[in-house]
Amino acid sequence: MITLLDYGAGNVRSVVNALESLGETVVRVNSPADIEKAERLVFPGVGNYGAMMQSLREQQLIEPLLRYLHEDRPFFGICVALQALFESSEEAPEESGLGIIPGRVKRFDTELAIPHIGWNGIKVHQPSRIFNGFTGQEKLYFVHSYHVETNHTAAVLTTTDYGCEFVSSVQKGNIIATQFHPEKSGKAGLKLLENFLDSSREAVIPQSCPTETKLAERIIACLDVRSNDQGDLVVTKGDQYDVREDGDVRNLGLPVELARTYYEQGADEVTFLNITAFRDFPLEDMPMMEVLQKTSEKVFVPLTVGGGIRDFTDCNGKFYSALEVASEYFRSGADKVSIGSDAVLIVEEVLETGKATGLSSIEQIARVYGNQAVVISVDPRRVYVHAPDDTPHPVIETEFPSENGKKYCWYQCTVRGGREGRDLDAVTLAKVCEQLGAGEILLNCIDKDGTNSGFDLELINAVKEAVTIPVIASSGAGCAEHFLEVFTKTDAEAALAAGIFHRKEVPIGQVKQFLQENEVEIRTC
């Protein structure tokens, strides 16, 4: 029996699914007494440190949790739950930690993109049963902006490099905690959890640990999901956002089945973009909820969902805030939510008034669930001008002039699936969204969508120069060489594709093999 400390924030469904896939029965903490009688306690911390500690205090869970830990009973903490074991955190200085291990949590101080998102390695410093069967070359999934700093080396189980060497897992007696997410780390993560659950397994140090760990470039499979004319939920793909062919919606497969296929092929993440509004549905009946729930039962890599993350009123007159919508998606299995057209409207209002309200969906979701939970999906198109002075927007001098010889362009943001242009550029949008709390930019390009001609490298470089958060390159991939190009000619942290995977033109495994042959750091499967 596994007792899960679910304090009410973030995606805990994936942890439950991972444990149940290993044959375990999981019960949730509903009262302080449930911690007292737990045999093995798993604490998945997701999101904001302050919100977590406040929730634990309000539910009167801190004292029983401290007693459990001081009695050295079996405990596994994940991500922010690792940070809670220490004394304090810069993320919420007013909130004291549990103080089980001396040390504090501080924000990354590096020129690399923050949050630290993706698959990184570990350097093992002491034997543990959780590494039984590991080679030492495994990559595990991280998503965080803060890390532990401690002089208590006896408790440091592993470290990882990202601009500095930081503590990526700890062990003190029967207390084990990881900064990475084993439930999102594929088969390696499931193996690690299995080892924790079996206390009879031998404590080992993997034979081949790296002397320096490196963050892998991520390959993301994207599934555009919508209802077809028969009312079935299908994966489709548009050419410059037109999803119809001979009058019918292109049907490229079922979302849950395709997501599992891409996971098995080695996708580092899966993104669902809901391109049907479903505005009249009660929140609990949103079709994407079931897609996420079923996908997360078998797919143990990060899941992002976009579309409809906004305030809305259903057919029964019930109002839902964007935060409530995001919360339900997280509880259904999503790790991140993607905000598109609404981000444009939010930024336009900030620029018009000169200030943020603190009430936008970006700000509210980031405040509760952490910056890493909010992805901004940008849908820009090129607007050519003769000279930089012809527009107030930031321009680039492009290597690909327009047909009439204009060699400067700016990137106009669009809404409504690319059908409506706005007086806002992609660079400004990305900068303001970062200031509001977004943790990642998904950078599409209407001009490149469906062309198979390669990513818009000029757009990617322009946005990367403007922000310090990770950028996902999207739109235009047609072959493995295009992925190599985006990772060697830009600083994008990830590349996303859809059509070439759905049509089986370029399998994910082939992309990864080609990148590895060309010395690009990837996660092997």
C-alpha positions as CSV (number, residue, x, y, z in Angstrom):
1,M,0.0,0.0,0.0
2,I,1.3,3.4,-1.0
3,T,0.1,6.6,0.7
4,L,0.2,9.6,-1.6
5,L,0.4,13.1,-0.1
6,D,-1.7,15.1,-2.5
7,Y,-1.8,18.6,-1.1
8,G,-4.0,19.8,-4.0
9,A,-1.8,21.3,-6.6
10,G,-0.3,20.1,-9.9
11,N,-0.4,16.8,-11.8
12,V,-0.4,14.0,-9.3
13,R,-2.4,11.7,-11.6
14,S,0.9,10.7,-13.4
15,V,2.5,9.6,-10.1
16,V,-0.5,7.5,-9.3
17,N,-0.5,6.0,-12.8
18,A,3.2,5.2,-12.5
19,L,2.8,3.5,-9.2
20,E,-0.3,1.6,-10.3
21,S,1.6,0.4,-13.4
22,L,4.1,-1.2,-11.1
23,G,1.2,-3.2,-9.4
24,E,0.8,-1.0,-6.4
25,T,-2.3,0.2,-4.6
26,V,-2.4,3.9,-4.0
27,V,-4.5,5.7,-1.3
28,R,-4.5,9.5,-0.8
29,V,-4.0,11.5,2.3
30,N,-7.3,12.9,3.4
31,S,-6.5,13.7,7.0
32,P,-3.4,14.0,9.2
33,A,-4.1,10.5,10.6
34,D,-3.5,9.1,7.1
35,I,0.2,10.1,7.3
36,E,0.5,8.5,10.8
37,K,-0.6,5.1,9.5
38,A,1.2,5.2,6.2
39,E,3.5,2.3,5.4
40,R,5.3,4.1,2.5
41,L,4.7,7.8,1.8
42,V,5.1,9.4,-1.6
43,F,5.0,13.2,-1.8
44,P,4.9,14.6,-5.3
45,G,5.6,18.4,-5.1
46,V,4.6,20.4,-8.1
47,G,4.6,24.1,-8.7
48,N,5.2,26.9,-6.3
49,Y,7.1,26.3,-3.0
50,G,5.1,28.9,-1.0
51,A,1.8,27.6,-2.2
52,M,2.8,24.1,-1.3
53,M,3.9,25.0,2.3
54,Q,0.8,27.1,2.8
55,S,-1.4,24.3,1.7
56,L,0.3,21.8,4.0
57,R,-0.1,24.2,6.9
58,E,-3.8,24.9,6.2
59,Q,-4.5,21.2,6.0
60,Q,-2.6,20.6,9.3
61,L,-0.3,18.2,7.6
62,I,3.1,19.6,8.6
63,E,3.3,18.2,12.1
64,P,2.3,14.6,11.2
65,L,4.7,14.8,8.2
66,L,7.6,15.9,10.5
67,R,6.9,13.0,12.9
68,Y,6.8,10.6,10.0
69,L,10.2,11.8,8.7
70,H,11.9,12.0,12.1
71,E,10.9,8.4,12.7
72,D,12.8,7.5,9.5
73,R,10.0,5.8,7.8
74,P,10.0,5.1,4.0
75,F,9.5,8.4,2.1
76,F,9.9,9.4,-1.5
77,G,9.6,13.1,-2.4
78,I,9.6,14.6,-5.9
79,C,10.7,18.0,-7.1
80,V,9.4,20.7,-4.7
81,A,8.9,18.0,-2.1
82,L,12.7,17.6,-2.1
83,Q,13.1,21.3,-1.6
84,A,10.6,21.2,1.3
85,L,13.0,18.9,3.2
86,F,15.4,21.8,3.6
87,E,15.2,24.9,5.8
88,S,14.1,27.7,3.5
89,S,13.6,28.8,-0.1
90,E,14.2,32.0,-2.0
91,E,11.0,31.4,-3.8
92,A,9.0,32.1,-0.6
93,P,11.3,33.5,2.1
94,E,8.4,33.9,4.5
95,E,7.7,30.1,4.5
96,S,9.9,27.9,6.6
97,G,10.8,24.4,5.3
98,L,10.7,21.2,7.2
99,G,14.4,21.4,8.1
100,I,15.1,17.7,7.9
101,I,18.3,18.4,6.1
102,P,20.4,21.6,6.6
103,G,20.5,23.9,3.6
104,R,18.4,26.3,1.5
105,V,16.8,26.5,-1.9
106,K,17.9,29.3,-4.3
107,R,17.1,30.3,-7.8
108,F,19.5,29.4,-10.6
109,D,22.0,32.1,-11.3
110,T,23.1,31.3,-14.9
111,E,23.0,32.6,-18.4
112,L,21.2,29.4,-19.5
113,A,17.5,29.4,-20.0
114,I,15.4,29.3,-16.8
115,P,13.4,27.2,-15.9
116,H,15.8,24.2,-16.4
117,I,13.4,22.1,-18.5
118,G,14.3,18.8,-20.1
119,W,16.2,15.6,-19.8
120,N,19.5,15.7,-18.0
121,G,21.9,13.2,-16.5
122,I,22.9,12.5,-12.9
123,K,26.3,11.9,-11.1
124,V,25.8,9.4,-8.3
125,H,27.8,10.1,-5.1
126,Q,26.7,7.2,-2.9
127,P,25.1,3.8,-3.3
128,S,21.3,3.5,-3.3
129,R,18.8,0.8,-4.1
130,I,17.0,3.2,-6.5
131,F,19.9,2.8,-9.0
132,N,19.7,-1.0,-9.1
133,G,19.9,-1.9,-12.8
134,F,21.0,1.6,-14.0
135,T,24.0,2.0,-16.3
136,G,24.7,5.6,-15.2
137,Q,24.0,7.1,-18.6
138,E,20.3,7.5,-18.1
139,K,18.7,10.9,-18.6
140,L,15.8,12.0,-16.3
141,Y,13.2,14.7,-16.7
142,F,13.7,18.0,-14.8
143,V,11.5,21.1,-14.7
144,H,12.4,23.7,-12.1
145,S,13.8,27.2,-11.5
146,Y,15.2,26.7,-8.0
147,H,17.7,24.2,-6.6
148,V,19.1,23.1,-3.3
149,E,22.3,24.4,-1.8
150,T,23.7,22.4,1.1
151,N,27.0,21.6,2.9
152,H,25.5,18.4,4.3
153,T,27.2,16.2,1.8
154,A,26.3,13.0,3.6
155,A,22.7,13.4,2.3
156,V,23.6,14.2,-1.3
157,L,22.7,11.3,-3.4
158,T,23.3,12.8,-6.9
159,T,24.2,16.0,-8.5
160,T,23.5,17.4,-12.0
161,D,25.1,20.2,-14.1
162,Y,23.2,23.2,-15.4
163,G,25.3,26.3,-15.3
164,C,26.4,25.0,-11.9
165,E,26.5,21.7,-10.1
166,F,23.3,21.3,-8.1
167,V,21.8,18.7,-5.9
168,S,19.5,16.5,-7.9
169,S,18.6,13.9,-5.3
170,V,19.1,13.2,-1.6
171,Q,18.9,10.2,0.7
172,K,18.9,10.2,4.5
173,G,18.1,6.8,6.0
174,N,14.8,5.8,4.5
175,I,14.1,9.3,3.2
176,I,14.7,9.7,-0.5
177,A,13.8,12.6,-2.7
178,T,14.6,13.7,-6.3
179,Q,14.6,17.1,-8.0
180,F,13.7,15.3,-11.2
181,H,10.4,13.6,-12.0
182,P,10.7,9.8,-12.2
183,E,7.0,9.6,-13.2
184,K,7.8,11.7,-16.3
185,S,11.2,10.0,-17.0
186,G,10.0,7.1,-19.1
187,K,11.2,3.6,-18.4
188,A,14.2,4.8,-16.4
189,G,11.9,6.7,-14.1
190,L,9.6,3.7,-13.6
191,K,12.6,1.5,-12.8
192,L,13.8,4.0,-10.2
193,L,10.3,4.0,-8.5
194,E,10.2,0.2,-8.7
195,N,13.6,0.0,-6.9
196,F,12.4,2.4,-4.2
197,L,9.3,0.2,-3.5
198,D,11.4,-2.9,-3.0
199,S,13.5,-2.3,0.1
200,S,15.3,-5.7,-0.4
201,R,17.2,-4.5,-3.4
202,E,20.9,-4.0,-3.2
203,A,22.3,-0.5,-2.9
204,V,24.6,0.2,-5.8
205,I,26.5,2.9,-7.7
206,P,26.1,2.6,-11.5
207,Q,29.3,1.6,-13.2
208,S,29.4,4.3,-15.8
209,C,28.4,7.7,-14.4
210,P,29.3,10.9,-16.4
211,T,31.8,13.3,-15.1
212,E,29.7,16.1,-16.5
213,T,26.0,16.0,-17.3
214,K,24.4,17.7,-20.3
215,L,20.9,18.8,-21.1
216,A,19.4,16.9,-24.0
217,E,17.7,18.7,-26.9
218,R,14.1,17.7,-26.9
219,I,12.0,16.3,-29.7
220,I,8.3,16.9,-29.1
221,A,5.4,15.3,-31.0
222,C,2.5,17.6,-31.4
223,L,-1.1,16.4,-31.9
224,D,-3.7,18.9,-33.2
225,V,-7.0,17.5,-31.8
226,R,-10.5,18.4,-33.0
227,S,-13.9,17.0,-33.7
228,N,-14.5,15.9,-37.3
229,D,-17.8,16.3,-39.1
230,Q,-19.0,13.1,-37.6
231,G,-18.3,14.3,-34.0
232,D,-15.3,12.0,-33.5
233,L,-12.2,13.4,-31.7
234,V,-9.3,12.9,-34.1
235,V,-5.7,14.1,-34.7
236,T,-5.5,16.3,-37.7
237,K,-3.0,18.6,-39.4
238,G,-3.4,21.8,-41.4
239,D,-1.5,23.4,-44.2
240,Q,-1.0,26.9,-42.9
241,Y,-3.8,26.1,-40.5
242,D,-6.3,24.7,-43.0
243,V,-7.2,21.3,-41.7
244,R,-9.6,20.2,-44.5
245,E,-8.9,18.2,-47.5
246,D,-11.5,17.6,-50.2
247,G,-14.0,19.2,-47.8
248,D,-13.4,16.8,-44.9
249,V,-11.3,17.2,-41.8
250,R,-8.0,15.3,-42.2
251,N,-8.1,12.3,-39.9
252,L,-4.6,11.1,-39.1
253,G,-5.4,8.9,-36.1
254,L,-6.8,8.8,-32.6
255,P,-5.1,11.0,-30.0
256,V,-4.6,8.5,-27.2
257,E,-3.2,5.8,-29.6
258,L,-0.9,8.2,-31.4
259,A,0.4,9.7,-28.2
260,R,1.3,6.2,-26.9
261,T,3.0,5.4,-30.2
262,Y,5.2,8.5,-30.1
263,Y,6.1,7.7,-26.5
264,E,7.2,4.2,-27.5
265,Q,9.2,5.7,-30.4
266,G,11.1,8.0,-28.0
267,A,9.3,11.4,-28.0
268,D,10.6,13.5,-25.2
269,E,7.3,15.2,-24.7
270,V,3.8,15.1,-26.2
271,T,1.7,18.2,-26.8
272,F,-2.0,18.2,-27.4
273,L,-3.4,21.3,-29.1
274,N,-7.2,21.4,-28.8
275,I,-8.4,23.2,-32.0
276,T,-12.1,22.8,-31.3
277,A,-13.6,25.3,-28.9
278,F,-16.1,23.0,-27.0
279,R,-17.2,26.3,-25.3
280,D,-20.7,25.0,-24.3
281,F,-19.4,21.9,-22.4
282,P,-19.4,21.8,-18.6
283,L,-15.7,21.7,-17.6
284,E,-15.9,18.1,-16.3
285,D,-17.2,17.0,-19.7
286,M,-14.5,18.6,-21.8
287,P,-13.4,15.8,-24.3
288,M,-9.7,16.7,-23.7
289,M,-10.0,15.7,-20.1
290,E,-10.6,12.1,-21.0
291,V,-7.8,12.2,-23.6
292,L,-5.3,13.3,-20.9
293,Q,-6.6,10.8,-18.4
294,K,-6.2,7.9,-20.7
295,T,-2.9,9.1,-22.2
296,S,-1.3,9.6,-18.8
297,E,-2.0,5.9,-17.9
298,K,0.5,4.7,-20.4
299,V,2.6,7.7,-21.4
300,F,5.3,8.6,-18.9
301,V,6.8,11.7,-20.4
302,P,5.6,15.3,-20.0
303,L,2.2,16.2,-21.5
304,T,1.2,19.7,-22.5
305,V,-2.4,20.7,-23.5
306,G,-3.4,23.9,-25.3
307,G,-6.7,25.4,-26.4
308,G,-9.5,26.8,-24.2
309,I,-7.3,27.8,-21.2
310,R,-9.4,30.8,-20.5
311,D,-12.4,32.1,-18.5
312,F,-15.7,30.8,-19.9
313,T,-19.3,30.2,-19.1
314,D,-20.8,26.8,-20.0
315,C,-24.2,25.9,-21.4
316,N,-25.7,25.8,-17.9
317,G,-24.6,29.3,-17.1
318,K,-21.8,28.2,-14.8
319,F,-18.6,30.4,-14.9
320,Y,-15.1,28.9,-14.8
321,S,-11.9,30.9,-14.4
322,A,-8.9,30.2,-16.5
323,L,-7.2,29.0,-13.3
324,E,-10.0,26.5,-12.7
325,V,-9.7,25.2,-16.3
326,A,-6.0,24.8,-15.9
327,S,-6.4,23.1,-12.6
328,E,-8.7,20.5,-14.1
329,Y,-6.3,19.8,-16.9
330,F,-3.5,19.3,-14.4
331,R,-5.6,17.0,-12.4
332,S,-6.4,15.0,-15.6
333,G,-2.7,14.4,-16.4
334,A,-1.3,17.6,-18.0
335,D,2.0,18.9,-16.8
336,K,1.9,22.2,-18.7
337,V,-0.9,24.3,-20.3
338,S,-0.4,26.3,-23.5
339,I,-2.0,29.7,-23.9
340,G,-2.3,31.1,-27.4
341,S,-4.8,33.8,-28.6
342,D,-5.6,34.8,-25.0
343,A,-1.9,35.6,-24.5
344,V,-2.1,38.2,-27.3
345,L,-5.1,39.9,-25.7
346,I,-3.5,39.9,-22.3
347,V,-0.3,41.5,-23.7
348,E,-2.2,44.1,-25.6
349,E,-4.0,45.1,-22.4
350,V,-0.7,45.3,-20.5
351,L,0.9,47.5,-23.2
352,E,-2.2,49.7,-23.3
353,T,-2.5,50.3,-19.6
354,G,1.3,50.1,-18.8
355,K,0.9,47.6,-16.0
356,A,0.0,44.0,-15.2
357,T,-3.1,43.4,-13.1
358,G,-2.0,40.1,-11.5
359,L,-5.3,38.6,-12.6
360,S,-4.5,37.4,-16.1
361,S,-4.5,33.6,-16.7
362,I,-0.7,33.7,-17.2
363,E,-0.1,35.3,-13.9
364,Q,-2.6,33.3,-11.9
365,I,-1.6,29.9,-13.2
366,A,2.1,30.7,-12.8
367,R,1.6,31.9,-9.2
368,V,-0.1,28.7,-8.1
369,Y,1.6,26.1,-10.3
370,G,4.9,27.7,-11.1
371,N,6.3,29.4,-14.2
372,Q,7.2,26.0,-15.7
373,A,3.5,25.1,-16.0
374,V,2.7,28.0,-18.4
375,V,3.7,27.7,-22.1
376,I,2.9,30.6,-24.5
377,S,2.0,29.4,-28.0
378,V,2.8,32.2,-30.5
379,D,1.4,32.1,-34.1
380,P,3.2,34.8,-36.0
381,R,3.5,35.6,-39.7
382,R,5.9,37.7,-41.7
383,V,5.1,41.3,-42.6
384,Y,7.6,42.7,-45.1
385,V,8.6,46.4,-45.1
386,H,11.1,48.4,-47.2
387,A,12.9,49.9,-44.3
388,P,13.0,49.6,-40.5
389,D,11.4,53.0,-40.1
390,D,8.3,51.8,-41.9
391,T,7.0,50.1,-38.8
392,P,7.3,50.7,-35.0
393,H,7.8,47.0,-34.5
394,P,11.3,45.4,-34.2
395,V,12.4,44.2,-37.6
396,I,15.1,41.8,-39.0
397,E,17.0,42.1,-42.2
398,T,16.1,38.8,-43.8
399,E,18.0,36.5,-46.1
400,F,14.6,35.7,-47.8
401,P,13.2,39.0,-49.2
402,S,9.6,39.3,-50.4
403,E,8.7,38.8,-54.0
404,N,8.7,42.6,-54.6
405,G,12.2,42.9,-53.1
406,K,11.4,44.0,-49.5
407,K,14.3,42.8,-47.3
408,Y,13.1,43.7,-43.9
409,C,10.2,42.0,-42.0
410,W,8.6,41.9,-38.6
411,Y,6.6,39.0,-37.1
412,Q,2.9,39.8,-36.6
413,C,1.0,38.0,-33.9
414,T,-2.3,36.4,-35.0
415,V,-5.4,35.1,-33.2
416,R,-8.3,32.8,-34.1
417,G,-6.2,30.1,-35.6
418,G,-4.1,32.5,-37.7
419,R,-7.1,34.1,-39.3
420,E,-6.7,37.6,-37.7
421,G,-3.6,39.6,-37.5
422,R,-2.9,42.1,-34.6
423,D,-0.8,45.1,-34.1
424,L,1.6,43.2,-31.9
425,D,4.9,41.5,-32.8
426,A,6.1,38.1,-31.6
427,V,9.3,39.5,-29.9
428,T,7.3,41.9,-27.7
429,L,4.7,39.2,-27.0
430,A,7.4,36.8,-25.8
431,K,9.1,39.4,-23.6
432,V,5.9,40.6,-21.9
433,C,4.7,37.0,-21.3
434,E,8.0,36.2,-19.6
435,Q,7.6,39.2,-17.4
436,L,4.0,38.0,-16.5
437,G,5.4,34.6,-15.4
438,A,5.4,32.3,-18.4
439,G,8.0,29.6,-18.4
440,E,8.3,28.6,-22.0
441,I,7.6,29.8,-25.5
442,L,6.2,27.5,-28.2
443,L,7.2,29.4,-31.4
444,N,5.1,28.5,-34.4
445,C,5.3,30.2,-37.8
446,I,2.3,30.4,-40.2
447,D,4.5,31.0,-43.2
448,K,6.3,27.7,-42.6
449,D,3.4,25.6,-41.4
450,G,2.9,22.6,-43.6
451,T,5.7,23.6,-46.0
452,N,8.3,20.9,-45.0
453,S,11.0,23.6,-45.8
454,G,12.6,23.8,-42.4
455,F,12.1,26.0,-39.3
456,D,12.1,29.8,-39.5
457,L,15.6,30.2,-38.0
458,E,15.5,34.0,-38.2
459,L,12.3,34.1,-36.1
460,I,13.7,31.7,-33.5
461,N,16.9,33.7,-33.1
462,A,15.0,37.0,-32.8
463,V,12.9,35.6,-29.9
464,K,15.7,33.8,-28.2
465,E,17.7,37.0,-28.0
466,A,14.8,38.7,-26.3
467,V,13.9,36.2,-23.6
468,T,15.7,34.1,-21.0
469,I,13.1,31.2,-20.8
470,P,13.3,28.1,-23.0
471,V,12.0,28.3,-26.6
472,I,10.4,25.4,-28.6
473,A,10.8,25.7,-32.3
474,S,7.8,24.7,-34.4
475,S,6.4,24.7,-37.9
476,G,8.2,23.6,-41.1
477,A,10.1,20.4,-40.2
478,G,10.3,18.2,-43.2
479,C,13.4,15.9,-42.6
480,A,15.9,15.0,-39.9
481,E,18.3,17.6,-41.3
482,H,15.9,20.4,-40.3
483,F,16.2,19.3,-36.6
484,L,20.0,19.4,-36.8
485,E,19.8,22.8,-38.4
486,V,17.6,24.3,-35.7
487,F,19.8,22.9,-32.9
488,T,23.1,24.0,-34.5
489,K,22.0,27.4,-35.9
490,T,19.8,28.6,-33.0
491,D,19.7,28.2,-29.3
492,A,16.3,26.7,-29.2
493,E,15.9,24.1,-26.4
494,A,13.4,21.9,-28.2
495,A,11.9,21.2,-31.6
496,L,8.3,20.2,-32.3
497,A,6.8,18.5,-35.3
498,A,3.4,17.0,-36.3
499,G,2.7,16.2,-39.9
500,I,6.0,14.4,-40.7
501,F,5.4,12.1,-37.7
502,H,1.7,11.5,-38.3
503,R,2.3,10.7,-42.0
504,K,5.3,8.4,-41.0
505,E,7.6,10.4,-43.3
506,V,10.3,10.8,-40.7
507,P,10.0,8.6,-37.5
508,I,11.1,10.1,-34.2
509,G,13.8,7.4,-33.8
510,Q,15.3,8.3,-37.2
511,V,15.5,12.0,-36.1
512,K,17.2,11.1,-32.9
513,Q,19.7,8.7,-34.5
514,F,20.6,11.4,-37.1
515,L,21.1,14.0,-34.3
516,Q,23.2,11.6,-32.3
517,E,25.4,10.8,-35.3
518,N,26.0,14.5,-35.7
519,E,27.0,14.9,-32.0
520,V,23.8,16.6,-30.8
521,E,23.0,15.7,-27.1
522,I,19.8,13.7,-27.0
523,R,18.0,11.2,-24.8
524,T,18.5,7.8,-26.3
525,C,15.7,5.2,-25.9
